[in-house]
Amino acid sequence: MIKIISEWIIPIFVFVIPFYGIIKNVKVYELFVDGAKEGISVVVKIFPALVAMLVAIGVLRASGALDLLGKFLMPFTNKIGMPQELVPLALIRPLSGSGALGIATEIMKTHGVDSLIGKMASAMYGSTETTFYVLAVYYGAVGIKKMRHSVISGIFADIVAILSCVFYSRLFF
């Protein structure tokens, strides 16, 4: 039953929503086009912040700054039981989901998906957020400039998630 529902839910919505709009005498196509125009204007607004963030991540990875920061954090990560291989993932995840996915994939290929490091990487990827990406994109889209408390809250949540991943992965795996 779930399989049938999951296969048909999106096609049903694609037909039901416009049909409902037509019944209510709403100009469905015009509203759709207006929404698309608004979406393009949002993309134009957030594009510079997005490009800047992606360039910064590329520079960090290519310059070796991530590896250097990982070595600097090694005494702390060793104390909490976090493998050195996960430090780049923990550092990139708040910045970029796709960059973190690349690092997580690399970890899986190197260590295997069923290894402790692979399971920790999966848990870390799934429980942390792309904090700076979200702030840049969503706050930039609506023009919010002061985001101090949001940054602090997001970083704190990421730190708690990373520590929890290490602790519970060691506990359960």
C-alpha positions as CSV (number, residue, x, y, z in Angstrom):
1,M,0.0,0.0,0.0
2,I,2.8,2.4,0.9
3,K,4.6,1.7,-2.3
4,I,1.5,2.5,-4.4
5,I,0.9,5.8,-2.4
6,S,4.6,6.8,-2.8
7,E,4.5,6.2,-6.6
8,W,1.2,8.2,-7.1
9,I,1.3,11.0,-4.6
10,I,3.3,13.5,-6.7
11,P,1.4,12.9,-10.0
12,I,-1.8,13.3,-8.0
13,F,-0.7,16.7,-6.6
14,V,0.5,17.8,-10.0
15,F,-3.0,17.3,-11.4
16,V,-5.2,18.1,-8.3
17,I,-3.7,21.5,-7.4
18,P,-4.1,23.1,-10.9
19,F,-7.6,21.5,-11.2
20,Y,-8.6,22.9,-7.8
21,G,-7.3,26.3,-8.9
22,I,-9.4,26.1,-12.1
23,I,-12.5,25.2,-10.1
24,K,-11.9,28.3,-7.8
25,N,-11.4,30.5,-10.9
26,V,-7.8,31.2,-10.2
27,K,-5.4,32.0,-13.1
28,V,-3.1,29.0,-12.4
29,Y,-0.7,29.6,-15.3
30,E,-0.2,33.3,-14.6
31,L,0.4,32.6,-10.9
32,F,2.9,29.9,-11.8
33,V,4.8,32.3,-14.1
34,D,4.7,35.0,-11.4
35,G,6.2,32.5,-8.9
36,A,8.9,31.6,-11.4
37,K,9.8,35.2,-11.9
38,E,10.0,35.7,-8.1
39,G,12.2,32.6,-7.8
40,I,14.6,34.0,-10.4
41,S,14.9,37.3,-8.6
42,V,15.8,35.4,-5.4
43,V,18.5,33.4,-7.2
44,V,19.9,36.7,-8.5
45,K,20.0,38.1,-4.9
46,I,21.7,35.1,-3.3
47,F,24.0,34.1,-6.2
48,P,27.0,36.3,-5.1
49,A,26.9,34.9,-1.5
50,L,26.7,31.4,-2.9
51,V,29.6,31.9,-5.2
52,A,31.7,33.5,-2.5
53,M,31.1,30.6,-0.2
54,L,31.9,27.9,-2.8
55,V,35.1,29.7,-3.8
56,A,36.2,30.0,-0.1
57,I,35.6,26.2,0.4
58,G,37.6,25.4,-2.7
59,V,40.5,27.6,-1.5
60,L,40.4,26.0,1.9
61,R,40.6,22.5,0.4
62,A,43.2,23.3,-2.3
63,S,45.5,25.3,0.0
64,G,45.7,22.6,2.6
65,A,44.3,24.9,5.3
66,L,41.7,22.2,6.2
67,D,44.5,19.7,6.8
68,L,46.4,22.2,8.9
69,L,43.4,23.0,11.0
70,G,42.8,19.3,11.4
71,K,46.3,18.8,12.8
72,F,45.8,21.8,15.1
73,L,42.6,20.2,16.4
74,M,44.1,16.7,16.8
75,P,44.8,16.9,20.5
76,F,41.1,17.8,21.2
77,T,39.7,15.3,18.7
78,N,41.9,12.5,20.1
79,K,40.6,13.2,23.6
80,I,37.0,12.9,22.6
81,G,37.6,9.8,20.5
82,M,37.0,11.4,17.1
83,P,39.1,9.8,14.3
84,Q,41.3,12.3,12.4
85,E,39.7,11.4,9.1
86,L,36.4,13.0,10.2
87,V,37.9,16.4,11.0
88,P,37.5,17.7,7.4
89,L,33.9,16.5,7.3
90,A,33.2,18.3,10.6
91,L,34.8,21.5,9.4
92,I,33.2,21.6,5.9
93,R,29.7,20.4,6.8
94,P,28.6,23.8,8.3
95,L,29.7,25.5,5.1
96,S,28.6,23.2,2.3
97,G,26.5,20.1,1.9
98,S,28.0,19.1,-1.4
99,G,31.5,19.6,-0.2
100,A,30.7,17.5,2.9
101,L,29.1,14.9,0.7
102,G,32.3,14.6,-1.3
103,I,34.4,14.2,1.9
104,A,31.9,11.7,3.3
105,T,32.0,9.7,0.0
106,E,35.8,9.7,0.1
107,I,35.7,8.4,3.7
108,M,33.3,5.6,2.7
109,K,35.5,4.6,-0.3
110,T,38.6,4.5,1.9
111,H,37.3,2.9,5.1
112,G,34.1,1.2,4.0
113,V,30.5,2.0,4.9
114,D,30.4,-0.6,7.7
115,S,33.5,0.6,9.4
116,L,33.3,2.7,12.6
117,I,34.6,5.7,10.7
118,G,32.1,5.2,8.0
119,K,29.2,5.0,10.4
120,M,30.4,8.1,12.3
121,A,30.7,10.0,9.0
122,S,27.2,8.9,8.1
123,A,25.8,10.0,11.5
124,M,27.7,13.3,11.3
125,Y,26.6,14.1,7.8
126,G,23.0,13.3,8.7
127,S,22.8,15.1,12.0
128,T,24.7,18.4,11.3
129,E,23.4,21.3,9.2
130,T,24.9,23.5,6.5
131,T,24.7,26.4,8.9
132,F,26.5,29.1,7.0
133,Y,25.0,28.1,3.7
134,V,21.5,28.3,5.2
135,L,22.2,31.7,6.7
136,A,23.8,33.1,3.5
137,V,21.0,31.8,1.2
138,Y,17.9,32.3,3.3
139,Y,18.9,35.5,5.2
140,G,20.3,36.9,2.0
141,A,17.1,36.2,0.1
142,V,15.1,38.3,2.6
143,G,17.7,40.9,3.2
144,I,18.5,40.1,6.9
145,K,21.9,41.6,7.8
146,K,22.2,41.0,11.6
147,M,22.4,37.3,12.2
148,R,24.7,37.1,15.3
149,H,22.4,34.9,17.4
150,S,21.6,32.6,14.5
151,V,25.3,32.0,13.8
152,I,26.0,31.2,17.5
153,S,23.0,28.9,17.8
154,G,23.8,27.1,14.5
155,I,27.5,26.6,15.4
156,F,26.5,25.4,18.9
157,A,24.0,22.9,17.4
158,D,26.7,21.6,15.0
159,I,29.2,21.1,17.8
160,V,26.6,19.2,19.9
161,A,25.7,17.1,16.9
162,I,29.4,16.3,16.2
163,L,30.1,15.4,19.8
164,S,26.9,13.3,20.0
165,C,27.8,11.4,16.8
166,V,31.2,10.5,18.2
167,F,29.8,9.5,21.6
168,Y,26.9,7.5,20.3
169,S,28.8,5.9,17.4
170,R,31.4,4.6,19.9
171,L,28.6,3.5,22.2
172,F,26.5,1.6,19.7
173,F,29.0,0.5,17.1
